[in-house]
Amino acid sequence: PPRLAGAAMRRRVLLRLRPPARRCLCAALSTAASTTAAAPSAYRLLALLRGCVAPPHLPLGLRIHARAVTSGLLAAADGPAAALQTRLIGMYVLARRFRDAVAVFSSLPRAAAASALPWNWLIRGLTMAGHHRFAVLFYVKMWAHPSAPRPDGHTLPYVVKSCAALGALALGRLVHRTARALGLDRDMYVGSALIKMYADAGLLGGAREVFDGMAERDCVLWNVMMDGYVKGGDVASAVGLFGAMRASRCDPNFATLACFLSVCATEADLLSGLQLHTLAVKYGLEPEVAVANTLVSMYAKCQCLDDAWRLFDLMPRDDLVTWNGMISGCVQNGLVDDALRLFCDMQKSGLQPDSVTLASLLPALTDLNGFKQGKEIHGYIVRNCVHLDVFLVSALVDIYFKCRDVRMAQNVFDATKTIDVVIGSTMISGYVLNGMSEAAVKMFRYLLEVGIKPNAVMVASTLPACACMAAMKLGQELHGYVLKNAYEGRCYVESALMDMYAKCGRLDLSHYIFSKMSAKDEVTWNSMISSFAQNGEPEEALELFRQMSMEGVKYSNVTISSILSACAGLPAIYYGKEIHGIIIKGPIRADVFAESALIDMYGKCGNLELAFRVFEFMPEKNEVTWNSIISAYGAHGLVEESVSLLCRMQEEGFNADHVTFLALISACAHAGQVQEGLRLFKCMTEEYQIAPRVEHLACMVDLYSRAGKLDKAMQFIADMPFKPDAGIWGALLHACRVHRDVELAEIASQELFKLDPHNSGYYVLMSNINAVAGRWDGVSKMRRLMKDKKVQKIPGYSWVDVNNTSHLFVAADNSHPDSEDIYMSLKSLLLELKHEGYGTTVLLIHPCPTS
């Protein structure tokens, strides 16, 4: 039929118009080369060389080169020969055969070398291959050539890129001046390379100067400048430039949106991220892989994982970056099971995890205590030869340290070929986490020896080691390094400095750093409050807490625990009750540690009823909670109640630890129950297999000493597995004062003067023991010792709370504003005492101002 005939005709026409079946380019070019075998010409060979654009085409290029040599075409001095030689250089450069390219270049006649084209081929190829030194060297040789070829807009961009890669900023500036002299500084390609060079060097002013001098700006140029601002930390300028770009009617591309979406992800700025998502939809850029991946990352880091899942379900699953972004998002949001499921699904889809995948997944396994899974991933890395970049090495080191396998962490570090500041910081943090402060400091010094410059994170990681070792000199050196490198404006660095000075006993310096901080976060406030509470300055801790509340800083359970510790240190139960009210009415729900601190505060303030009520009403308890309530009863000498709580603790499935038995033995010492204390000590060592610490041994010495069994206390000290400390000898010395054992007091005091020579309390105590025994020469000896060692007596004080105000009383101090009235009242009390028949030898004390 005619209709069918017409269709057949159309098919025949289409078949004629259809190109022939695509063969391998090398085969096609080889056929073409064979047709020119009879009479090759430079033009024909040049046309064939233009098809040799990749390493697989090298065999054909070699044949063409050989034909040109045997035909004598390269020996001619005409233009086609020069063009052929230049194209041969380009062919070898594209095939990454730089030695052959340089060999052809060296044989160029002077006229051909006077052109910038062969120079551009070599400089471009060397730059793209990462041989930046050779690229710069050829640029210098280009100027030294007898014909002095003039660089053009294709030469300078690659030279600038090589200068930036080498960090040769001075040479880069020289190239910039050359570009200005040649009138190429407004070329978009040259300008783009210059902007990136200045931005990467942190010279945003120089980059902006180049950008503002450009007569014409395309999207790439805007992106380079905005990316420079973002990497330099000047997000506000980047946002302003983005507004100017939109005003200039230059439409953003996928790179623009990906850059700003990454900023939104880093700062968890959901509102801006939503606006950028709208722009991506408007310009049709949402399907772009780079945009979609950054959108997933942005939603995940803004804790909108449902939106991230929706995007992920719409995206093709053939991109590894997409899977990595979703796995990382699940880990960051605590959905570890989902992350592991995605990891398995990715492998089932045929994609193999890379170093980014594994580095994202490993931190989740520490949260699961998944030491076994972490080792399995390590085995996968070894078996599949996964590239160990710095992030993956750091993740492996981190998981081994957090799982307390220090040896394996060290093995991973020792096997690493390239060490940088990231891996070094992870090693230092891991040593600190495992209580190996000396090893952390040694690692810091080793990194300095191998030429690694510490950054702010490394310094902040090393400072806790100085704090644990009380190595104030090293801490001060690090403080000087912080000031020299302008790291002091970072919260985490200043918090580490504050903590270091506080633990080294310099609260004044710690508070000075705190007061000079321009921006304080919750961690900074907590660190300072905790430092005051732990160093015997509870009033300052309370004042700081008030200041924190007035400034509107949100407090956490860490804040509550620290301030309750301060209330317990005063003790000031009325402040503690106010904090209790904040816990009940406040915006946060107290965790088990804050409630345990509340029990401890009520116990130390003498209100066991409220302490037990808080304990009973707690929805969940842990070992810390049980230890707090047992310690509260034990501090009041209520041994039976403490032991009863221990039995109840065991019945509810909690195991007693060294803190539990310390509280129980201490309670026995205060109550004078020696046999019960001995039973608990044996129970701890034999039944619970808990090795006694110095604190337990000091309690046992105190137990014997308070009961008057000083010979057993001395024998217990002699049988200790390690050398007794000042706490143990101090307990014995106090007992000697009570039981008037001067000889034993002499032995204990001599040990104490060696261990803690600047503690005035031991000298005063020994002086009192001598005075009671009538040994006035011993009293004089103590006074001489204190004078020779420049030990000053710290006055003791007592206090009384009146109308929620603490009044401190120190001997021979009449600085209180109501001192005269108090003194008159005390006099009237003395008269009444005398009238009732009491003796008149009464110690008069005068109040000092409220602390």
LOPA-784129 format. One record per residue (C-alpha): x negated, y negated, z; residue number from 0. Coordinates in steps of 0.5 Angstrom, whole numbers. Each point is the difference from the previous one (the first is absolute). Layout:
# LOPA-784129
<<X,Y,Z>,NUM> ...
This chain:
# LOPA-784129
<<0,0,0>,0> <<-2,-7,-1>,1> <<0,-2,7>,2> <<-5,6,2>,3> <<-4,-2,-6>,4> <<-1,-7,2>,5> <<-2,3,7>,6> <<-5,4,-3>,7> <<-3,-5,-4>,8> <<-1,-5,6>,9> <<-4,6,4>,10> <<-4,0,-6>,11> <<-2,-7,0>,12> <<-1,0,7>,13> <<-5,6,0>,14> <<-4,-4,-5>,15> <<0,-7,4>,16> <<-2,4,6>,17> <<-7,0,2>,18> <<-4,7,-1>,19> <<-1,4,6>,20> <<-5,-3,5>,21> <<-6,3,0>,22> <<-6,-1,5>,23> <<-3,-6,-2>,24> <<-7,3,0>,25> <<2,5,-6>,26> <<4,-6,-4>,27> <<-6,-4,1>,28> <<-5,5,-2>,29> <<4,2,-6>,30> <<0,-8,-2>,31> <<-8,1,1>,32> <<-1,6,-4>,33> <<4,-4,-6>,34> <<-5,-6,0>,35> <<-6,5,0>,36> <<-2,-1,-7>,37> <<-1,-8,1>,38> <<1,-2,7>,39> <<0,-8,1>,40> <<-1,-4,6>,41> <<8,-2,-1>,42> <<2,7,0>,43> <<-4,2,6>,44> <<2,-6,4>,45> <<7,2,-1>,46> <<-1,7,2>,47> <<-4,-3,6>,48> <<6,-4,2>,49> <<4,6,2>,50> <<-5,3,5>,51> <<2,-3,6>,52> <<0,5,5>,53> <<-5,5,3>,54> <<3,6,-4>,55> <<-2,-4,-7>,56> <<-7,0,2>,57> <<-2,6,-5>,58> <<3,-3,-6>,59> <<-3,-7,2>,60> <<-7,4,0>,61> <<1,3,-7>,62> <<2,-7,-2>,63> <<-6,-3,3>,64> <<-4,5,-3>,65> <<3,-1,-7>,66> <<-2,-8,1>,67> <<-7,2,1>,68> <<-1,5,-5>,69> <<3,-5,-5>,70> <<-4,-5,2>,71> <<6,-5,1>,72> <<-3,-2,7>,73> <<-7,-2,-3>,74> <<4,-6,-4>,75> <<0,-7,2>,76> <<6,-2,-2>,77> <<7,-1,4>,78> <<3,7,-1>,79> <<-6,3,3>,80> <<0,-5,6>,81> <<8,2,1>,82> <<-2,7,-1>,83> <<-5,0,6>,84> <<4,-4,4>,85> <<6,5,-1>,86> <<-5,6,2>,87> <<-1,-4,6>,88> <<7,-1,2>,89> <<1,8,-2>,90> <<-5,2,5>,91> <<2,-5,6>,92> <<7,3,-1>,93> <<-3,7,1>,94> <<-4,-2,6>,95> <<-6,2,-4>,96> <<-4,-7,3>,97> <<-7,3,-2>,98> <<2,1,-7>,99> <<4,-7,0>,100> <<-7,-3,2>,101> <<-4,3,-5>,102> <<4,-2,-6>,103> <<0,-7,3>,104> <<-7,0,1>,105> <<-1,1,-8>,106> <<5,-6,-2>,107> <<-3,-5,-4>,108> <<-1,-7,3>,109> <<5,-3,-4>,110> <<5,6,2>,111> <<-2,-1,7>,112> <<1,-8,0>,113> <<8,2,0>,114> <<3,1,7>,115> <<4,6,-3>,116> <<-5,5,2>,117> <<-2,-3,6>,118> <<8,0,2>,119> <<0,7,-1>,120> <<-5,2,4>,121> <<2,-5,6>,122> <<7,2,0>,123> <<-2,8,0>,124> <<-5,-1,5>,125> <<5,-4,5>,126> <<6,5,-2>,127> <<-4,6,2>,128> <<-3,-3,7>,129> <<-7,-2,-3>,130> <<1,-7,3>,131> <<-8,-1,1>,132> <<-1,2,-8>,133> <<6,-4,-2>,134> <<-3,-6,3>,135> <<-7,2,-2>,136> <<2,0,-7>,137> <<3,-7,1>,138> <<-6,-3,2>,139> <<-4,3,-6>,140> <<5,-3,-4>,141> <<-2,-7,2>,142> <<-7,2,-1>,143> <<1,3,-7>,144> <<-4,-4,-5>,145> <<6,-1,-4>,146> <<4,-2,6>,147> <<7,2,-2>,148> <<5,-4,4>,149> <<5,4,5>,150> <<7,-1,-2>,151> <<7,1,3>,152> <<-1,8,0>,153> <<-7,0,3>,154> <<1,-4,6>,155> <<6,3,4>,156> <<-4,7,0>,157> <<-6,-4,3>,158> <<4,-3,5>,159> <<3,7,2>,160> <<-7,3,1>,161> <<-2,-6,4>,162> <<6,1,4>,163> <<-1,7,1>,164> <<-7,-1,2>,165> <<1,-6,5>,166> <<-4,-4,-4>,167> <<4,-7,1>,168> <<-6,-4,-1>,169> <<-1,3,-7>,170> <<8,0,-1>,171> <<0,-8,1>,172> <<-6,-1,-5>,173> <<5,4,-5>,174> <<5,-4,2>,175> <<-4,-7,-2>,176> <<-2,4,-6>,177> <<7,1,-2>,178> <<2,-7,1>,179> <<-6,-3,-4>,180> <<2,5,-6>,181> <<8,-3,1>,182> <<2,7,2>,183> <<2,-1,7>,184> <<7,-1,-2>,185> <<0,6,-4>,186> <<6,5,4>,187> <<-5,6,0>,188> <<-6,-4,2>,189> <<5,-4,5>,190> <<3,7,3>,191> <<-7,3,1>,192> <<-2,-6,4>,193> <<6,-1,4>,194> <<-1,7,2>,195> <<-7,0,2>,196> <<1,-6,4>,197> <<6,3,4>,198> <<-4,6,1>,199> <<-5,-4,3>,200> <<5,-3,5>,201> <<-1,-7,-4>,202> <<7,-1,-1>,203> <<-1,-8,-1>,204> <<-5,2,-6>,205> <<5,5,-3>,206> <<5,-6,1>,207> <<-4,-5,-4>,208> <<-1,5,-6>,209> <<7,1,0>,210> <<3,-7,0>,211> <<-5,-1,-5>,212> <<3,5,-5>,213> <<4,-4,-6>,214> <<4,6,-1>,215> <<2,6,5>,216> <<3,6,-1>,217> <<3,5,5>,218> <<-7,4,1>,219> <<-3,-7,2>,220> <<6,-1,5>,221> <<-1,7,2>,222> <<-7,0,1>,223> <<0,-7,4>,224> <<6,3,5>,225> <<-4,6,1>,226> <<-6,-4,2>,227> <<4,-4,5>,228> <<4,7,3>,229> <<-7,4,1>,230> <<-3,-7,3>,231> <<6,0,5>,232> <<3,-6,-2>,233> <<7,2,-2>,234> <<3,-6,1>,235> <<-4,-3,-6>,236> <<2,6,-4>,237> <<7,-1,1>,238> <<-1,-7,-2>,239> <<-3,2,-6>,240> <<5,5,-2>,241> <<5,-6,1>,242> <<-4,-4,-5>,243> <<0,6,-5>,244> <<7,1,0>,245> <<1,-8,-1>,246> <<-5,0,-6>,247> <<5,5,-3>,248> <<-5,6,0>,249> <<3,6,1>,250> <<-3,5,5>,251> <<-2,7,-2>,252> <<-1,6,4>,253> <<-6,-2,3>,254> <<3,-6,3>,255> <<5,4,3>,256> <<-4,5,3>,257> <<-5,-5,3>,258> <<5,-3,4>,259> <<4,6,2>,260> <<-6,3,3>,261> <<-1,-7,4>,262> <<8,1,2>,263> <<-2,8,2>,264> <<-6,-3,4>,265> <<4,-5,4>,266> <<6,4,0>,267> <<4,-6,-3>,268> <<6,4,-2>,269> <<4,-7,-2>,270> <<-6,-2,-5>,271> <<0,7,-3>,272> <<7,0,-1>,273> <<0,-6,-4>,274> <<-6,3,-4>,275> <<4,6,-2>,276> <<5,-4,-3>,277> <<-5,-4,-4>,278> <<-2,7,-2>,279> <<7,2,-2>,280> <<1,-6,-4>,281> <<-7,0,-4>,282> <<1,8,-1>,283> <<-6,1,4>,284> <<3,5,5>,285> <<-1,6,-5>,286> <<-8,-1,0>,287> <<-4,5,4>,288> <<-4,-5,4>,289> <<6,-5,2>,290> <<4,6,2>,291> <<-5,3,4>,292> <<-1,-6,4>,293> <<7,-1,1>,294> <<0,7,3>,295> <<-6,-2,5>,296> <<3,-7,1>,297> <<7,3,3>,298> <<-4,6,4>,299> <<-4,-5,3>,300> <<6,-4,2>,301> <<3,6,3>,302> <<6,0,-5>,303> <<-2,7,-2>,304> <<7,2,-3>,305> <<-1,-6,-5>,306> <<-7,3,-2>,307> <<3,7,-1>,308> <<5,-2,-5>,309> <<-5,-3,-4>,310> <<-4,6,1>,311> <<5,4,-3>,312> <<1,-4,-6>,313> <<-7,0,-2>,314> <<-4,5,-4>,315> <<-4,5,4>,316> <<-6,0,-4>,317> <<-4,-5,3>,318> <<-4,2,6>,319> <<0,-8,3>,320> <<8,1,0>,321> <<-1,6,5>,322> <<-5,-3,4>,323> <<4,-6,1>,324> <<6,4,2>,325> <<-5,5,5>,326> <<-3,-6,3>,327> <<7,-4,1>,328> <<2,7,4>,329> <<-6,0,4>,330> <<1,-7,2>,331> <<7,0,2>,332> <<-2,6,4>,333> <<4,5,-4>,334> <<-6,5,0>,335> <<5,6,-2>,336> <<2,-3,-6>,337> <<-7,-2,-2>,338> <<-2,7,0>,339> <<6,2,-4>,340> <<-2,-5,-5>,341> <<-7,2,0>,342> <<2,8,-2>,343> <<5,-3,-5>,344> <<-6,-4,-4>,345> <<-4,6,0>,346> <<6,4,-3>,347> <<1,-5,-5>,348> <<-7,1,-3>,349> <<-3,-6,3>,350> <<-7,1,4>,351> <<-1,-4,6>,352> <<-5,-5,0>,353> <<-4,-3,5>,354> <<5,-6,1>,355> <<5,6,1>,356> <<-4,3,6>,357> <<-2,-6,3>,358> <<7,-2,1>,359> <<2,7,2>,360> <<-5,1,5>,361> <<2,-5,6>,362> <<7,3,0>,363> <<-3,6,2>,364> <<-4,-3,6>,365> <<7,-2,2>,366> <<3,7,0>,367> <<-6,2,4>,368> <<-1,4,-7>,369> <<-7,2,1>,370> <<1,7,-4>,371> <<3,-4,-6>,372> <<-6,-5,0>,373> <<-5,5,0>,374> <<4,4,-6>,375> <<0,-7,-4>,376> <<-7,-1,1>,377> <<-1,7,-2>,378> <<4,-2,-7>,379> <<-5,-6,-1>,380> <<-6,5,1>,381> <<3,5,-5>,382> <<3,-4,-5>,383> <<-6,-5,0>,384> <<4,-6,1>,385> <<-4,-7,0>,386> <<-1,-2,7>,387> <<0,-7,0>,388> <<0,-5,6>,389> <<7,0,2>,390> <<0,8,0>,391> <<-6,1,4>,392> <<3,-5,5>,393> <<6,4,0>,394> <<-3,6,1>,395> <<-5,-3,6>,396> <<6,-3,3>,397> <<4,7,0>,398> <<-6,4,3>,399> <<-1,-6,6>,400> <<7,0,1>,401> <<1,7,1>,402> <<-6,0,5>,403> <<-5,4,-5>,404> <<-6,-5,0>,405> <<-5,5,-3>,406> <<4,1,-6>,407> <<1,-8,-1>,408> <<-7,0,1>,409> <<-1,5,-6>,410> <<4,-4,-5>,411> <<-3,-6,2>,412> <<-7,3,-1>,413> <<2,3,-7>,414> <<2,-6,-3>,415> <<-4,-3,-5>,416> <<2,-7,0>,417> <<1,-4,7>,418> <<4,-6,0>,419> <<3,-5,5>,420> <<6,4,0>,421> <<-3,7,2>,422> <<-4,-3,5>,423> <<6,-4,4>,424> <<4,7,0>,425> <<-6,3,3>,426> <<-1,-5,5>,427> <<7,0,2>,428> <<0,8,0>,429> <<-5,0,5>,430> <<3,-6,5>,431> <<6,5,-1>,432> <<-3,6,3>,433> <<-4,-4,6>,434> <<-7,0,-4>,435> <<-1,-7,1>,436> <<-8,1,-1>,437> <<1,4,-6>,438> <<4,-6,-3>,439> <<-5,-5,2>,440> <<-5,4,-4>,441> <<4,1,-6>,442> <<1,-8,0>,443> <<-8,-1,0>,444> <<-1,6,-5>,445> <<5,-4,-5>,446> <<-4,-6,1>,447> <<-7,4,-1>,448> <<3,2,-7>,449> <<2,-7,-2>,450> <<7,0,1>,451> <<3,-6,2>,452> <<5,0,5>,453> <<7,-3,-1>,454> <<5,-2,5>,455> <<3,7,1>,456> <<-6,3,1>,457> <<-2,-5,5>,458> <<7,1,4>,459> <<-1,7,0>,460> <<-7,0,3>,461> <<2,-5,6>,462> <<4,5,4>,463> <<-6,4,0>,464> <<-3,-6,3>,465> <<5,-1,5>,466> <<0,8,2>,467> <<-7,-1,1>,468> <<0,-7,3>,469> <<-5,-1,-5>,470> <<1,-8,1>,471> <<-7,-2,-4>,472> <<2,4,-6>,473> <<7,-3,0>,474> <<-2,-7,1>,475> <<-5,2,-6>,476> <<6,2,-4>,477> <<4,-6,2>,478> <<-5,-4,-3>,479> <<0,4,-6>,480> <<8,-2,0>,481> <<-1,-7,0>,482> <<-6,0,-5>,483> <<5,3,-5>,484> <<6,-3,2>,485> <<4,6,2>,486> <<2,-4,6>,487> <<7,-2,-3>,488> <<2,8,0>,489> <<5,2,5>,490> <<-3,7,1>,491> <<-7,-2,0>,492> <<2,-5,6>,493> <<4,5,3>,494> <<-6,5,0>,495> <<-5,-6,3>,496> <<5,-2,6>,497> <<0,8,2>,498> <<-7,0,-1>,499> <<-1,-6,5>,500> <<5,2,5>,501> <<-3,8,1>,502> <<-7,-3,1>,503> <<3,-5,5>,504> <<0,-6,-3>,505> <<8,-2,0>,506> <<-2,-7,-1>,507> <<-3,1,-7>,508> <<6,4,-1>,509> <<5,-5,2>,510> <<-4,-5,-4>,511> <<0,4,-7>,512> <<8,1,2>,513> <<1,-8,1>,514> <<-4,-2,-7>,515> <<4,5,-4>,516> <<4,-4,-5>,517> <<5,6,-1>,518> <<2,5,5>,519> <<3,7,-1>,520> <<4,4,5>,521> <<-7,5,0>,522> <<-4,-6,2>,523> <<5,-2,6>,524> <<0,7,2>,525> <<-7,1,0>,526> <<-1,-7,4>,527> <<5,2,5>,528> <<-2,7,1>,529> <<-7,-3,1>,530> <<2,-4,6>,531> <<4,5,3>,532> <<-6,5,0>,533> <<-5,-4,2>,534> <<3,-3,7>,535> <<4,-6,-3>,536> <<7,2,0>,537> <<2,-7,1>,538> <<-3,-3,-6>,539> <<3,6,-4>,540> <<7,-2,3>,541> <<-1,-7,-2>,542> <<-2,2,-7>,543> <<6,5,-1>,544> <<5,-7,2>,545> <<-4,-4,-5>,546> <<1,6,-5>,547> <<7,0,1>,548> <<1,-8,-1>,549> <<-4,1,-6>,550> <<5,5,-3>,551> <<-5,5,-1>,552> <<4,7,0>,553> <<-3,5,5>,554> <<0,7,0>,555> <<0,6,4>,556> <<-8,-1,1>,557> <<1,-7,2>,558> <<5,3,5>,559> <<-4,5,3>,560> <<-6,-5,1>,561> <<4,-5,3>,562> <<3,5,5>,563> <<-7,2,2>,564> <<-2,-7,1>,565> <<6,0,5>,566> <<-2,6,3>,567> <<-7,-3,1>,568> <<3,-6,4>,569> <<4,3,3>,570> <<6,-4,-2>,571> <<7,4,0>,572> <<4,-6,-2>,573> <<-4,-1,-7>,574> <<1,7,-1>,575> <<7,0,1>,576> <<1,-6,-5>,577> <<-4,5,-5>,578> <<5,5,2>,579> <<5,-4,-2>,580> <<-3,-2,-7>,581> <<-1,8,-1>,582> <<8,1,1>,583> <<2,-7,-3>,584> <<-5,-1,-6>,585> <<0,1,-7>,586> <<-5,6,1>,587> <<1,7,3>,588> <<-5,2,5>,589> <<-4,6,-2>,590> <<-2,6,5>,591> <<-7,-4,1>,592> <<3,-7,2>,593> <<5,4,5>,594> <<-6,4,3>,595> <<-3,-7,1>,596> <<6,-2,3>,597> <<0,6,5>,598> <<-7,-2,1>,599> <<2,-7,2>,600> <<5,1,5>,601> <<-4,6,3>,602> <<-6,-5,1>,603> <<5,-5,3>,604> <<2,4,5>,605> <<7,2,-3>,606> <<1,7,-1>,607> <<7,0,0>,608> <<0,-4,-7>,609> <<-6,4,-2>,610> <<4,6,1>,611> <<6,-3,-3>,612> <<-3,-2,-7>,613> <<-3,7,0>,614> <<6,4,1>,615> <<4,-5,-6>,616> <<-6,1,-5>,617> <<3,4,-6>,618> <<-6,3,-2>,619> <<-7,1,5>,620> <<-7,2,-2>,621> <<-6,2,4>,622> <<-1,-8,1>,623> <<7,-1,3>,624> <<-1,6,5>,625> <<-7,-2,2>,626> <<3,-7,1>,627> <<5,2,5>,628> <<-5,5,4>,629> <<-5,-5,1>,630> <<5,-5,2>,631> <<2,5,6>,632> <<-7,2,1>,633> <<-2,-7,1>,634> <<5,0,6>,635> <<-3,6,3>,636> <<6,4,-2>,637> <<-3,7,-1>,638> <<6,4,0>,639> <<4,-4,-4>,640> <<-6,0,-5>,641> <<-1,7,0>,642> <<7,1,-1>,643> <<0,-4,-6>,644> <<-6,4,-3>,645> <<4,6,1>,646> <<6,-3,-4>,647> <<-5,-3,-5>,648> <<-2,7,-2>,649> <<7,3,0>,650> <<2,-5,-5>,651> <<-6,2,-5>,652> <<-5,-5,2>,653> <<-7,2,1>,654> <<-4,-4,6>,655> <<-6,-3,-2>,656> <<-6,-3,3>,657> <<4,-7,2>,658> <<5,4,3>,659> <<-5,4,5>,660> <<-3,-6,1>,661> <<6,-4,3>,662> <<2,7,4>,663> <<-7,0,3>,664> <<0,-7,2>,665> <<6,0,3>,666> <<-2,6,4>,667> <<-6,-5,2>,668> <<4,-5,2>,669> <<5,4,4>,670> <<-6,4,4>,671> <<2,7,-3>,672> <<-7,3,-1>,673> <<3,7,-1>,674> <<5,-2,-5>,675> <<-5,-4,-4>,676> <<-5,6,0>,677> <<6,4,-3>,678> <<1,-5,-6>,679> <<-7,0,-1>,680> <<-1,7,-1>,681> <<7,1,-4>,682> <<-3,-6,-5>,683> <<-6,4,-1>,684> <<2,7,0>,685> <<7,1,-2>,686> <<0,-6,-5>,687> <<-7,0,-2>,688> <<-1,-7,0>,689> <<-7,-2,1>,690> <<-1,-5,6>,691> <<-2,-7,-2>,692> <<-4,-5,4>,693> <<7,-3,3>,694> <<2,7,3>,695> <<-6,1,3>,696> <<0,-7,3>,697> <<7,1,3>,698> <<-2,7,3>,699> <<-6,-4,4>,700> <<6,-5,2>,701> <<4,5,2>,702> <<-5,3,5>,703> <<-3,-7,2>,704> <<7,-2,2>,705> <<1,6,4>,706> <<-7,-1,4>,707> <<-3,6,-4>,708> <<-6,-4,-2>,709> <<-5,6,0>,710> <<5,4,-5>,711> <<0,-7,-4>,712> <<-7,0,0>,713> <<-1,7,-2>,714> <<5,-1,-5>,715> <<-4,-5,-3>,716> <<-6,4,0>,717> <<3,6,-4>,718> <<3,-5,-5>,719> <<-2,3,-8>,720> <<-2,-7,-1>,721> <<-3,-7,3>,722> <<5,-3,4>,723> <<2,-7,-2>,724> <<2,-7,4>,725> <<7,2,2>,726> <<-2,7,3>,727> <<-5,-3,5>,728> <<4,-6,1>,729> <<6,4,3>,730> <<-5,4,4>,731> <<-3,-7,3>,732> <<7,-3,1>,733> <<1,7,4>,734> <<-6,-1,4>,735> <<3,-7,2>,736> <<6,3,3>,737> <<-4,6,4>,738> <<-6,-5,1>,739> <<-5,5,-3>,740> <<-6,-5,-1>,741> <<-5,5,-2>,742> <<4,3,-5>,743> <<2,-7,-2>,744> <<-7,-2,-1>,745> <<-1,6,-5>,746> <<7,-2,-4>,747> <<-2,-7,0>,748> <<-7,1,-3>,749> <<3,4,-6>,750> <<5,-6,-1>,751> <<-5,-5,0>,752> <<-4,4,-6>,753> <<7,1,-4>,754> <<3,-7,1>,755> <<-5,-5,3>,756> <<5,-6,-1>,757> <<6,2,3>,758> <<0,-4,7>,759> <<6,5,3>,760> <<-5,5,1>,761> <<-5,-5,4>,762> <<5,-3,4>,763> <<3,7,2>,764> <<-7,3,2>,765> <<-1,-7,4>,766> <<7,1,4>,767> <<-2,7,1>,768> <<-7,-2,3>,769> <<4,-5,4>,770> <<5,4,3>,771> <<-6,5,2>,772> <<-4,-6,3>,773> <<-5,1,-5>,774> <<-1,-8,-1>,775> <<-7,1,-4>,776> <<4,4,-5>,777> <<5,-6,-1>,778> <<-6,-4,-1>,779> <<-3,5,-5>,780> <<6,0,-4>,781> <<0,-8,0>,782> <<-7,0,-2>,783> <<2,5,-6>,784> <<5,-4,-2>,785> <<-4,-6,0>,786> <<-6,3,-4>,787> <<5,3,-5>,788> <<4,-6,-1>,789> <<6,3,2>,790> <<6,-4,2>,791> <<6,2,4>,792> <<6,0,-3>,793> <<6,-2,5>,794> <<5,4,1>,795> <<8,-3,0>,796> <<7,2,2>,797> <<6,-2,-3>,798> <<7,-1,2>,799> <<6,-1,-5>,800> <<5,-6,2>,801> <<6,-2,-5>,802> <<-3,4,-6>,803> <<-7,-4,1>,804> <<-7,4,2>,805> <<-4,-4,6>,806> <<-7,3,0>,807> <<-3,-1,7>,808> <<-8,0,1>,809> <<-4,-1,6>,810> <<-2,-7,2>,811> <<4,-4,-6>,812> <<5,-5,2>,813> <<1,-3,-8>,814> <<8,3,0>,815> <<4,-7,0>,816> <<4,3,6>,817> <<-6,2,4>,818> <<1,-5,6>,819> <<7,3,1>,820> <<-2,7,-1>,821> <<-6,-1,5>,822> <<5,-3,5>,823> <<5,6,-1>,824> <<-6,5,1>,825> <<-2,-4,7>,826> <<7,0,3>,827> <<0,8,-2>,828> <<-7,0,4>,829> <<4,-3,6>,830> <<5,5,0>,831> <<-4,6,-1>,832> <<-4,-3,6>,833> <<6,-1,4>,834> <<2,7,-1>,835> <<-6,3,2>,836> <<-4,1,-6>,837> <<-8,-1,0>,838> <<-2,-7,-3>,839> <<-5,3,-5>,840> <<4,-1,-7>,841> <<-4,-1,-6>,842> <<3,-7,-3>,843> <<1,0,-8>,844> <<2,-6,-4>,845> <<4,0,-7>,846> <<-3,-2,-6>,847> <<4,-2,-6>,848> <<4,4,-4>,849> <<-3,4,-5>,850> 
